[in-house]
């Protein structure tokens, strides 16, 4: 039982802490609080004073939600890593949001000199009102992203299957934009360590702290070379090669090496030719990946 609970809490879940998305979600939260309390909180619905007070609570809810779901994640990006977000973290975050709303509500009651219950009574009330709709909203958004990414992954695999039939070669061919005779030279920050290889040999690059792991093929065997550099610098070196694309904050791939794609709520999981590990395409890179892959695939 405990193992099942642990697996459930560590299940990946998609979340977007971007400003635009959180502004929209915060506004919806404020409207929901106003409507819920206005309709079910008792009193006279034609009381404009009551409506004004409830509008203030709705604004406080929207503001506190924006602070908890955008400002705090922006200040603590490592803690709010979208690529490592799980159901357990999401539950804690929802409870934190409700805590912020309760604090704002207490402040508004104090400001208006209205009778107020204890803070924990307020927190329980806010949790009972807000936990269900917030959780439903997260679930709906995740299912929408999952459905979209599964459908796109299926289209990618159909496209890859057609390319395999048309050109059944184990190693992707090199196009005119990536000529055999023009090697790529990747170097470390100090320029002492260099790796020269043909574009068709490079499979992917992974950022690991202050270093990058470069995975490439030599006589059909996957090799790894470690360079002291950043993924941003490697990306700049490969800027003139359209077949290489950054698909994640920590990964850059050779699009011509993609052999299969799986979809999930966060994005894609890619299988590359001759590579045992699957490479993630994160939510923020999905649209760029789709557009670039559509231009690269026809020339494979």
C-alpha contacts under 8 A as a table, 3 or more apart, distances in Angstrom:
res1	aa1	res2	aa2	distance
1	X	4	X	5.11
1	X	5	X	6.30
2	X	5	X	5.04
2	X	6	X	6.06
3	X	6	X	5.01
3	X	7	X	6.13
4	X	7	X	5.11
4	X	8	X	6.11
5	X	8	X	5.03
5	X	9	X	6.14
6	X	9	X	5.22
6	X	10	X	6.19
7	X	10	X	5.18
7	X	11	X	6.14
8	X	11	X	5.21
8	X	87	X	7.11
8	X	88	X	7.86
9	X	86	X	6.56
9	X	87	X	4.96
9	X	88	X	4.27
9	X	89	X	7.78
10	X	86	X	5.27
10	X	87	X	6.09
10	X	88	X	6.07
11	X	86	X	5.36
11	X	87	X	5.79
11	X	88	X	7.86
12	X	84	X	7.02
12	X	85	X	5.92
12	X	86	X	4.36
12	X	87	X	6.38
13	X	85	X	5.88
13	X	86	X	5.03
13	X	87	X	5.86
13	X	90	X	7.94
13	X	142	X	7.02
13	X	265	X	6.70
13	X	266	X	7.11
14	X	82	X	7.01
14	X	83	X	7.96
14	X	85	X	6.81
14	X	86	X	7.86
14	X	142	X	5.89
14	X	265	X	5.55
14	X	266	X	5.07
15	X	82	X	6.10
15	X	85	X	7.16
15	X	138	X	7.87
15	X	142	X	7.78
15	X	266	X	7.97
16	X	21	X	6.83
16	X	22	X	7.71
16	X	82	X	7.07
17	X	21	X	7.00
17	X	22	X	6.29
17	X	69	X	6.16
17	X	70	X	5.55
17	X	73	X	6.87
17	X	82	X	7.86
18	X	21	X	5.57
18	X	22	X	6.16
18	X	70	X	6.61
19	X	22	X	5.23
19	X	23	X	5.98
19	X	70	X	6.10
20	X	23	X	5.22
20	X	24	X	6.43
21	X	24	X	5.26
21	X	25	X	6.25
22	X	25	X	4.89
22	X	26	X	5.82
22	X	66	X	6.11
22	X	69	X	6.53
22	X	70	X	6.28
23	X	26	X	5.13
23	X	27	X	6.15
23	X	66	X	6.41
24	X	27	X	5.25
24	X	28	X	6.33
25	X	28	X	5.15
25	X	29	X	6.19
26	X	29	X	4.99
26	X	30	X	6.26
26	X	61	X	7.52
26	X	62	X	4.49
26	X	63	X	7.02
26	X	65	X	5.50
26	X	66	X	5.60
27	X	30	X	5.16
27	X	31	X	6.28
27	X	62	X	5.48
28	X	31	X	5.13
28	X	32	X	6.06
28	X	62	X	7.71
29	X	32	X	5.05
29	X	33	X	6.24
29	X	58	X	7.68
29	X	61	X	6.71
29	X	62	X	5.91
29	X	65	X	7.69
30	X	33	X	5.25
30	X	34	X	6.27
30	X	57	X	7.74
30	X	58	X	4.18
30	X	59	X	5.76
30	X	60	X	7.45
30	X	61	X	5.22
30	X	62	X	4.60
31	X	34	X	5.19
31	X	35	X	6.08
31	X	58	X	6.16
32	X	35	X	5.21
32	X	36	X	5.91
32	X	58	X	7.75
33	X	36	X	5.20
33	X	37	X	6.10
33	X	57	X	7.58
33	X	58	X	5.58
33	X	61	X	7.33
34	X	37	X	5.56
34	X	38	X	5.83
34	X	54	X	5.67
34	X	55	X	6.06
34	X	57	X	7.03
34	X	58	X	5.05
35	X	38	X	5.07
35	X	39	X	5.95
36	X	39	X	5.40
36	X	40	X	5.86
36	X	41	X	7.32
37	X	40	X	5.22
37	X	41	X	4.49
37	X	42	X	7.87
37	X	54	X	7.38
38	X	41	X	5.68
38	X	42	X	7.43
38	X	45	X	6.96
38	X	51	X	7.19
38	X	54	X	7.02
39	X	42	X	7.22
39	X	45	X	7.50
43	X	47	X	7.99
44	X	47	X	5.48
45	X	51	X	7.78
47	X	50	X	5.34
47	X	51	X	6.38
48	X	51	X	4.88
48	X	52	X	6.13
49	X	52	X	5.09
49	X	53	X	6.35
50	X	53	X	5.13
50	X	54	X	6.17
51	X	54	X	5.11
51	X	55	X	6.06
52	X	55	X	5.00
52	X	56	X	6.39
53	X	56	X	5.11
53	X	57	X	6.53
54	X	57	X	4.94
54	X	58	X	6.14
55	X	58	X	4.90
55	X	59	X	6.13
56	X	59	X	5.07
56	X	60	X	6.13
56	X	108	X	7.80
57	X	60	X	4.93
57	X	61	X	6.12
57	X	105	X	6.54
57	X	108	X	7.27
58	X	61	X	5.08
58	X	62	X	6.28
59	X	62	X	5.09
59	X	63	X	6.09
60	X	63	X	5.10
60	X	64	X	6.03
60	X	101	X	7.08
60	X	104	X	5.97
60	X	105	X	6.94
60	X	108	X	7.95
61	X	64	X	5.30
61	X	65	X	6.01
61	X	101	X	5.40
61	X	104	X	7.31
61	X	105	X	7.83
62	X	65	X	5.19
62	X	66	X	6.19
63	X	66	X	5.18
63	X	67	X	6.24
64	X	67	X	5.04
64	X	68	X	6.14
64	X	97	X	7.22
64	X	100	X	5.62
64	X	101	X	5.52
64	X	104	X	6.86
65	X	68	X	5.17
65	X	69	X	5.90
65	X	97	X	5.85
65	X	100	X	7.28
65	X	101	X	6.97
66	X	69	X	5.25
66	X	70	X	5.43
66	X	71	X	6.80
67	X	70	X	5.58
67	X	71	X	4.75
67	X	72	X	6.16
68	X	71	X	6.23
68	X	72	X	5.44
68	X	73	X	7.42
68	X	96	X	7.25
68	X	97	X	5.62
68	X	100	X	7.05
69	X	72	X	6.44
69	X	73	X	6.34
69	X	97	X	7.36
70	X	73	X	5.38
70	X	74	X	6.00
71	X	74	X	5.06
71	X	75	X	6.26
72	X	75	X	5.11
72	X	76	X	6.09
73	X	76	X	4.93
73	X	77	X	5.45
73	X	79	X	7.38
73	X	80	X	5.43
74	X	77	X	5.58
76	X	79	X	5.54
76	X	80	X	6.38
77	X	80	X	5.02
77	X	81	X	5.99
78	X	81	X	5.37
80	X	85	X	7.25
81	X	84	X	5.50
81	X	85	X	6.24
82	X	85	X	5.04
83	X	266	X	7.50
83	X	282	X	7.04
85	X	89	X	6.36
85	X	90	X	7.25
86	X	89	X	5.24
86	X	90	X	6.17
87	X	90	X	4.91
87	X	91	X	6.20
88	X	91	X	5.26
88	X	92	X	6.45
89	X	92	X	5.14
89	X	93	X	6.07
90	X	93	X	4.94
90	X	94	X	6.16
91	X	94	X	5.15
91	X	95	X	6.36
92	X	95	X	5.16
92	X	96	X	6.19
93	X	96	X	4.90
93	X	97	X	6.16
94	X	97	X	5.04
94	X	98	X	6.28
94	X	131	X	7.10
94	X	134	X	7.35
94	X	135	X	7.80
95	X	98	X	5.09
95	X	99	X	6.14
95	X	127	X	7.56
95	X	131	X	7.78
96	X	99	X	4.92
96	X	100	X	6.32
97	X	100	X	5.15
97	X	101	X	6.30
98	X	101	X	4.98
98	X	102	X	6.14
98	X	123	X	7.09
98	X	126	X	6.42
98	X	127	X	6.10
98	X	130	X	7.21
98	X	131	X	7.69
99	X	102	X	5.09
99	X	103	X	6.33
99	X	123	X	6.40
100	X	103	X	5.14
100	X	104	X	6.31
101	X	104	X	5.15
101	X	105	X	6.11
101	X	126	X	7.52
102	X	105	X	5.02
102	X	106	X	6.18
102	X	119	X	7.29
102	X	122	X	6.10
102	X	123	X	5.40
102	X	126	X	6.53
103	X	106	X	5.18
103	X	107	X	6.26
103	X	119	X	7.71
104	X	107	X	5.02
104	X	108	X	6.19
105	X	108	X	5.08
105	X	109	X	6.21
106	X	109	X	5.16
106	X	110	X	6.18
106	X	116	X	7.26
106	X	119	X	7.07
106	X	122	X	7.76
107	X	110	X	5.07
107	X	111	X	6.01
108	X	111	X	4.91
108	X	112	X	6.12
109	X	112	X	5.24
109	X	113	X	5.90
109	X	114	X	5.12
109	X	115	X	6.99
109	X	116	X	6.33
110	X	113	X	4.89
110	X	114	X	6.34
110	X	116	X	7.74
111	X	114	X	7.85
117	X	121	X	6.17
117	X	122	X	6.35
118	X	121	X	5.28
118	X	122	X	6.29
119	X	122	X	5.00
119	X	123	X	6.13
120	X	123	X	4.81
120	X	124	X	6.13
121	X	124	X	5.21
121	X	125	X	6.23
122	X	125	X	5.12
122	X	126	X	6.12
123	X	126	X	5.14
123	X	127	X	6.02
124	X	127	X	5.07
124	X	128	X	6.15
125	X	128	X	5.20
125	X	129	X	6.27
126	X	129	X	5.13
126	X	130	X	5.77
126	X	131	X	7.87
127	X	130	X	5.16
127	X	131	X	5.18
128	X	131	X	6.03
128	X	132	X	7.43
129	X	132	X	7.11
129	X	133	X	7.91
130	X	133	X	5.74
130	X	134	X	6.11
131	X	134	X	5.36
131	X	135	X	6.04
132	X	135	X	5.20
132	X	136	X	6.09
133	X	136	X	5.00
133	X	137	X	6.05
134	X	137	X	5.07
134	X	138	X	6.33
135	X	138	X	5.14
135	X	139	X	6.20
136	X	139	X	5.03
136	X	140	X	6.06
137	X	140	X	5.17
137	X	141	X	6.17
138	X	141	X	5.25
138	X	142	X	6.13
139	X	142	X	5.12
139	X	143	X	6.15
140	X	143	X	5.17
140	X	144	X	6.13
141	X	144	X	5.08
141	X	145	X	6.26
142	X	145	X	5.19
142	X	146	X	5.99
142	X	265	X	5.74
143	X	146	X	4.91
143	X	147	X	5.97
143	X	265	X	7.03
144	X	147	X	5.26
144	X	148	X	6.21
145	X	148	X	5.11
145	X	149	X	6.05
145	X	264	X	7.74
145	X	265	X	5.12
145	X	266	X	7.33
145	X	267	X	7.95
146	X	149	X	5.22
146	X	150	X	5.96
146	X	263	X	6.99
146	X	264	X	5.18
146	X	265	X	4.02
146	X	266	X	7.46
146	X	267	X	7.90
147	X	150	X	5.27
147	X	151	X	6.18
147	X	265	X	7.77
148	X	151	X	5.30
148	X	152	X	6.27
149	X	152	X	5.05
149	X	153	X	5.94
149	X	263	X	4.94
149	X	264	X	6.08
149	X	265	X	6.79
149	X	267	X	6.02
149	X	268	X	6.90
150	X	153	X	5.09
150	X	154	X	6.18
150	X	262	X	6.97
150	X	263	X	4.41
150	X	264	X	6.40
151	X	154	X	5.15
151	X	155	X	6.44
151	X	263	X	7.74
152	X	155	X	5.06
152	X	156	X	6.20
152	X	263	X	7.54
153	X	156	X	4.97
153	X	157	X	6.20
153	X	261	X	5.45
153	X	262	X	5.63
153	X	263	X	5.40
153	X	268	X	7.10
154	X	157	X	5.14
154	X	158	X	6.24
154	X	261	X	7.59
154	X	262	X	7.73
155	X	158	X	5.06
155	X	159	X	6.19
156	X	159	X	5.07
156	X	160	X	6.12
156	X	260	X	7.69
156	X	261	X	6.76
157	X	160	X	4.89
157	X	161	X	5.98
157	X	259	X	7.85
157	X	260	X	5.82
157	X	261	X	6.24
158	X	161	X	5.03
158	X	162	X	6.32
159	X	162	X	5.24
159	X	163	X	6.33
159	X	297	X	7.96
160	X	163	X	5.03
160	X	164	X	6.14
160	X	259	X	6.56
160	X	260	X	7.21
160	X	297	X	7.98
161	X	164	X	5.07
161	X	165	X	6.34
162	X	165	X	5.18
162	X	166	X	6.19
163	X	166	X	5.05
163	X	167	X	5.84
163	X	168	X	7.60
163	X	297	X	7.86
163	X	300	X	7.40
164	X	167	X	5.11
164	X	168	X	4.72
164	X	169	X	7.14
165	X	168	X	5.59
169	X	172	X	6.51
169	X	173	X	7.70
170	X	273	X	7.40
171	X	257	X	7.24
171	X	273	X	6.84
172	X	200	X	7.31
172	X	256	X	5.66
172	X	257	X	5.93
172	X	300	X	6.81
173	X	200	X	7.30
173	X	256	X	7.64
173	X	300	X	6.16
174	X	177	X	7.94
174	X	178	X	5.91
174	X	179	X	6.45
174	X	180	X	6.85
174	X	199	X	7.65
174	X	200	X	6.04
174	X	300	X	7.41
175	X	178	X	5.31
175	X	179	X	6.33
175	X	299	X	6.77
175	X	300	X	6.92
176	X	179	X	5.26
177	X	241	X	6.95
177	X	242	X	7.59
178	X	182	X	7.35
178	X	199	X	6.34
178	X	200	X	7.92
178	X	241	X	6.52
178	X	243	X	7.88
179	X	182	X	5.59
179	X	199	X	7.70
180	X	183	X	7.22
180	X	198	X	6.33
180	X	199	X	7.25
180	X	200	X	7.63
181	X	198	X	7.56
182	X	198	X	6.77
182	X	199	X	7.84
183	X	196	X	6.23
183	X	197	X	5.27
183	X	198	X	4.47
183	X	199	X	6.45
184	X	195	X	7.94
184	X	196	X	5.55
184	X	197	X	5.38
184	X	198	X	5.84
184	X	199	X	6.23
184	X	238	X	7.92
185	X	194	X	6.63
185	X	195	X	5.58
185	X	196	X	4.41
185	X	197	X	6.65
186	X	194	X	5.61
186	X	195	X	5.11
186	X	196	X	6.42
186	X	234	X	6.99
186	X	237	X	7.26
187	X	190	X	7.95
187	X	191	X	5.53
187	X	192	X	7.28
187	X	193	X	5.62
187	X	194	X	4.19
187	X	195	X	6.22
187	X	227	X	7.00
187	X	229	X	7.65
188	X	191	X	5.05
188	X	192	X	6.47
188	X	193	X	5.38
188	X	194	X	6.47
188	X	227	X	5.29
188	X	228	X	4.95
188	X	229	X	5.17
189	X	192	X	7.93
189	X	228	X	6.08
189	X	229	X	5.33
190	X	193	X	7.66
191	X	194	X	6.84
193	X	227	X	6.96
194	X	227	X	7.97
195	X	225	X	7.88
197	X	201	X	6.46
197	X	202	X	7.24
198	X	201	X	5.38
198	X	202	X	7.04
199	X	202	X	5.60
200	X	203	X	7.73
201	X	216	X	5.25
201	X	217	X	4.89
201	X	218	X	7.14
202	X	214	X	7.72
202	X	215	X	6.35
202	X	216	X	4.34
202	X	217	X	6.52
202	X	254	X	6.73
203	X	214	X	8.00
203	X	215	X	5.66
203	X	216	X	5.23
203	X	217	X	7.31
203	X	253	X	6.08
203	X	254	X	5.32
203	X	257	X	6.53
203	X	272	X	7.38
203	X	275	X	7.77
204	X	214	X	6.33
204	X	215	X	5.44
204	X	216	X	7.16
204	X	251	X	7.02
204	X	252	X	5.53
204	X	253	X	4.22
204	X	254	X	5.96
205	X	212	X	6.55
205	X	213	X	5.64
205	X	214	X	4.57
205	X	215	X	6.05
205	X	231	X	7.57
205	X	251	X	5.70
205	X	252	X	5.12
205	X	253	X	6.43
206	X	212	X	5.48
206	X	213	X	5.12
206	X	214	X	6.59
206	X	231	X	7.33
206	X	250	X	5.48
206	X	251	X	4.66
206	X	252	X	6.59
207	X	210	X	7.62
207	X	211	X	6.17
207	X	212	X	4.46
207	X	213	X	6.43
207	X	230	X	6.68
207	X	231	X	5.75
207	X	250	X	4.78
207	X	251	X	6.40
208	X	211	X	5.24
208	X	212	X	5.51
208	X	213	X	7.00
208	X	250	X	7.51
209	X	212	X	7.66
210	X	228	X	6.16
210	X	229	X	6.30
210	X	230	X	6.45
211	X	226	X	6.72
211	X	227	X	5.60
211	X	228	X	4.32
211	X	229	X	5.10
211	X	230	X	6.20
212	X	226	X	5.80
212	X	227	X	5.44
212	X	228	X	6.37
212	X	229	X	5.93
212	X	230	X	6.23
212	X	231	X	6.63
213	X	224	X	6.32
213	X	225	X	5.76
213	X	226	X	4.68
213	X	227	X	6.60
214	X	224	X	5.49
214	X	225	X	5.07
214	X	226	X	6.20
214	X	227	X	7.59
215	X	222	X	6.56
215	X	223	X	5.54
215	X	224	X	4.63
215	X	225	X	6.60
216	X	222	X	5.61
216	X	223	X	5.23
216	X	224	X	6.50
217	X	220	X	5.56
217	X	221	X	5.33
217	X	222	X	4.61
217	X	223	X	5.80
218	X	221	X	5.26
218	X	222	X	6.48
218	X	223	X	6.72
220	X	274	X	7.62
221	X	274	X	7.59
222	X	274	X	6.82
222	X	275	X	7.06
229	X	233	X	6.79
229	X	234	X	7.51
230	X	233	X	5.32
230	X	234	X	6.49
231	X	234	X	5.00
231	X	235	X	5.97
231	X	250	X	7.15
231	X	251	X	7.64
231	X	252	X	7.59
232	X	235	X	5.00
232	X	236	X	6.25
233	X	236	X	5.04
233	X	237	X	6.31
234	X	237	X	5.03
234	X	238	X	6.32
235	X	238	X	5.15
235	X	239	X	6.01
235	X	245	X	7.77
235	X	246	X	7.15
235	X	252	X	7.51
236	X	239	X	5.01
237	X	240	X	7.55
238	X	241	X	5.33
238	X	242	X	7.95
238	X	244	X	6.75
239	X	242	X	6.91
239	X	244	X	7.85
241	X	244	X	6.01
242	X	245	X	7.27
242	X	292	X	7.99
242	X	296	X	7.80
243	X	254	X	5.89
243	X	255	X	5.39
243	X	256	X	6.55
243	X	296	X	6.46
244	X	252	X	6.92
244	X	253	X	5.63
244	X	254	X	4.65
244	X	255	X	5.92
245	X	252	X	5.49
245	X	253	X	5.53
245	X	254	X	6.65
245	X	255	X	6.91
245	X	289	X	7.46
245	X	292	X	7.98
246	X	249	X	7.48
246	X	251	X	5.96
246	X	252	X	4.00
246	X	253	X	6.29
246	X	285	X	7.80
247	X	251	X	5.97
247	X	252	X	5.76
247	X	253	X	7.00
247	X	280	X	7.24
247	X	281	X	4.91
247	X	282	X	6.57
247	X	285	X	5.41
247	X	286	X	7.43
247	X	289	X	6.60
248	X	251	X	5.00
248	X	252	X	6.96
248	X	280	X	6.66
248	X	281	X	5.44
248	X	282	X	5.27
248	X	284	X	7.90
248	X	285	X	6.43
249	X	282	X	7.91
251	X	279	X	7.45
251	X	280	X	7.73
254	X	257	X	5.52
254	X	258	X	7.29
255	X	258	X	5.54
255	X	293	X	6.71
255	X	296	X	7.33
256	X	296	X	7.41
256	X	297	X	7.43
256	X	300	X	6.79
257	X	272	X	5.12
257	X	273	X	5.32
258	X	261	X	7.74
258	X	270	X	6.63
258	X	271	X	5.94
258	X	272	X	4.48
258	X	273	X	6.37
259	X	270	X	7.59
259	X	271	X	5.67
259	X	272	X	5.38
259	X	273	X	5.94
260	X	270	X	5.88
260	X	271	X	5.03
260	X	272	X	7.12
261	X	268	X	6.36
261	X	269	X	5.73
261	X	270	X	4.62
261	X	271	X	6.23
262	X	268	X	5.46
262	X	269	X	5.03
262	X	270	X	6.43
263	X	267	X	5.95
263	X	268	X	4.49
263	X	269	X	6.31
264	X	267	X	5.44
264	X	268	X	5.96
264	X	269	X	7.66
266	X	281	X	7.93
266	X	282	X	5.88
266	X	283	X	5.24
267	X	280	X	7.30
267	X	281	X	5.45
267	X	282	X	5.04
267	X	283	X	4.95
267	X	286	X	6.20
268	X	280	X	5.73
268	X	281	X	4.89
268	X	282	X	6.88
268	X	286	X	7.63
269	X	278	X	5.89
269	X	279	X	5.49
269	X	280	X	4.54
269	X	281	X	6.18
270	X	278	X	5.29
270	X	279	X	4.94
270	X	280	X	6.16
270	X	281	X	7.37
271	X	275	X	7.12
271	X	276	X	7.72
271	X	277	X	7.17
271	X	278	X	5.03
271	X	279	X	6.58
272	X	275	X	5.32
272	X	276	X	7.79
272	X	278	X	7.24
272	X	279	X	7.85
275	X	278	X	7.61
281	X	285	X	6.31
281	X	286	X	6.26
281	X	289	X	7.83
282	X	285	X	5.50
282	X	286	X	6.32
283	X	286	X	5.39
284	X	287	X	7.43
285	X	288	X	5.33
285	X	289	X	6.04
286	X	289	X	5.09
286	X	290	X	6.19
287	X	290	X	5.16
287	X	291	X	6.24
288	X	291	X	5.26
288	X	292	X	6.09
289	X	292	X	5.24
289	X	293	X	5.86
290	X	293	X	5.26
290	X	294	X	6.21
291	X	294	X	5.36
291	X	295	X	6.77
292	X	295	X	5.30
292	X	296	X	6.31
293	X	296	X	5.04
293	X	297	X	5.76
294	X	297	X	5.59
294	X	298	X	7.18
295	X	298	X	6.52
295	X	299	X	7.82
296	X	299	X	5.82
296	X	300	X	6.73
297	X	300	X	5.32
